[in-house]
Structures are given as C-alpha cells and as structure tokens.
Amino acid sequence: MSGQHSRQEPHLTCVECRQQLQDYLDGGLSKPESMRVFLHVRECGDCAAQLAHLEQLVAGLEALPQREPPADFDA
C-alpha cells in the first residue's frame, strides 16, 4: 500500500445511497461521501435509475416558468 489511504470506506447499501441522492444532486455531500454515492450508482442499476429519475424531476421543475406570487400572498 502506498500510504495514501490507511483504511477503506465501507460500500454504501442501496438504502444508504438512496437517502443521499438528493444531497448528491444538490452538491451537499463531502467529497468522500459524494465519491461513495458515485461509485455505488456506477455499479447499481437500480440506484442509477433512481438517480436518473431525480435528475429528470429536477430538470422538469427547473423548466417550469417562474411566477410572481399574488400581492396579498402573505396576508
């Protein structure tokens, strides 16, 4: 071993991965956590499909037109 990594992070389970997918998409995970999700999704078709679904959902929401709230919205 070259000494770069003294221990390996355990692999994510599908449940753990799916719990982190939104944060992964939002860029809210640390680099090591993000890498663990990336590696899991690369190897797991079910979690990759879930990530793709979330990406499509986010893209769809971002494509919606912006609307101004009514003037009495906070009343």
Buried (B, 14 or more C-beta within 10 A) or exposed (E): EEEEEEEEEEEBEEEBBBEBBEBBBEEEBEEEBBEBBBBBBEEBEEBBEBBEEBEEEEEEEEEEEEEEEEEEEEE
